[in-house]
């Protein structure tokens, strides 16, 4: 294959996260509104160009009050910083169909490097559209405080309400 433009199929893709809650459990959530500019050869991602934009307001943790708090100035401040972005800066092969994708993650106008472990899941022809599709899974983690997401509360029993580490799980289906 050659390097070509691919389009994310949002109906078959997801950007999910999880954060520790009260030091004993995990809260999971997702973003439902995201776009990407992707130029790639899915069989050799080392030359790919990847730019993702996520609408921070599309956060969904299945709890409206918490989502409202996450959209507020305490966290994402979606009125002032509507988008979370990721731009790949370096992609290295890390075994068969495995890659390390390092890029610039920007949240609240703070940009820090983030490395994702990416697995190429394969390609196939969509029987409904005739388009070629490619699948990818990416995992990574970052410290939310590095991006100014500092809100927290001390617990009576020790520890804090919200963990600092955010784990990401991203599933992408793209078509050309």
N, C-alpha and C positions, 0 to 999 in steps of 0.2 A: 504494500500500500504506500501511498504518498501522503504528505502533509496536506490536509484539507480542512475547511471550516465544518464544524459539527455544531448542532443545536441541542441544548439540554431539553429533554422531555420531562417537564415538571410533574406530569401525572405518574411517572415511573421513577422518580428521583426523590430524595429526601435529605434534609440537613437536620440532624438530631443532636442533642447534647444531654449531659447529665451532670449534676452537681450534688455533693453531699449535703444533707439536711439534718440539722441537730446532731451531727456527729454519728448518727446511727442508721440513717437510710439515705436514699438517693431520690432526687426529683429529676424527672426527665421532661424534655420539651423538644419543640421543633420550630423551624421557620418554614412557612408555607409559600412565601413569595421570594423567589430568587431567579437571577438570570446569570448567564455566563457567555463569555466570548472564548471559544475554544478552537484552536487550530492545531491539528495533531495527526500523526500516524499512530493509530491505536496499538500497533504491534511494536512501536518503538517510541515511547513517550519522551525520550530524552531531548527531543527538539520541539516539543509542544509549547504553545503559548496559551496560558490559562489566566483568565480574569473573571472572578466571581463577584457579584453584588447581591447582597441580601437586604431586603426591607426589614429593618429592625422592628417595625410595628407589627410584622406578621408573626411575632413570637406567640407560641401556644403551648402552655403547660397544663392544659385541661382544667384550669382554675382561673376564672375571670379576674378575681381580686388580685391574685399574684401576678397575672399578666399585666394588669394595670400598673402595679408597682414596678415591674421590670421595665415598662415603657417610660416611667417617670425619671426625673432628674437624679434619683438615687442610683439608677442603673444606666440604661441605654440613652435616656433623654432623647427620645425619637423625634421630638419637635426640632431640636437643634442638630441632631446627628441621625438623619433618617436611614443611612445605609452603613452596613458592615461590608468591607471589601477584602478580597484576597487576590493577590497577584503573584503568580509563580515567578521565581527568580532563578531557580536552579532545580534541575530534575536529573537524578542519577538512577541508573538501573541497580537493583539490589537483589538479583536472582531472576529466575524465570517469571515473567509477568509481575514482578514486584518492583516498586520504585519508591524512592524518597523524594518527595516534592517539597522543596523549601520555598517560602515566599513571604511576602509582606502582608500581615493581617492588620487591618485598621478598624478600630472600634473607638468611637467618641473622639475622632481626630488624633488618636494615639496609634502609631504604627510600630509594630514589633515583628521580628521574624517568627515564623511558625513552620515546623516540619511535619508533614503528614506522611504516613505509611500508606501507599496506594497499591491496590491489587487490580490488575487488568483482568476482568472476568470473561472476556471474549467478545466476539462479534457474531451477528447473524442477520438474516434478512427478515424484516417485518412482513408477515403474510398479508396484513391489511393494507399497508401503504407501498410495499415494495422497496422501502428505504433500508439501507444498512444501519444497524444499531450496534452500539458498543456499550459495555457495562463496566463500571469501576466502583470499587469500595475504598474509602479513605478513612483512616483513623488518626487521631491526634489529641493533644491536650495542651492547655495553656493555663497560666495563672491569671484569673480575672482582674486582680489588683494591678497587674502590669498595664491594664487599659483603663484605669480609673474607676473600675466597678468595685468600689470600696465598702459600700453599705454592709453592715453586719450588726449583730446584737449578741452580747454575752449571755450564756445560759447559766441559770442558777446552779446546775450540777457540774459546771465547768465546760470549757469549750465554747464554741460559737454556733450561731444559728445556721450560717451558710459556709460551706467549704470554699477554699480558694481555687482548687483545681477544677477546671471545666474539661470534661472529656467529650470529644466529637466523634460522631459516626455518620459518615456521608455516603449515600448511595447515589450514583449518577448513571442514568441511561441517556446517551446522546445519539442523535441520528444525523445522517447526511443524505 
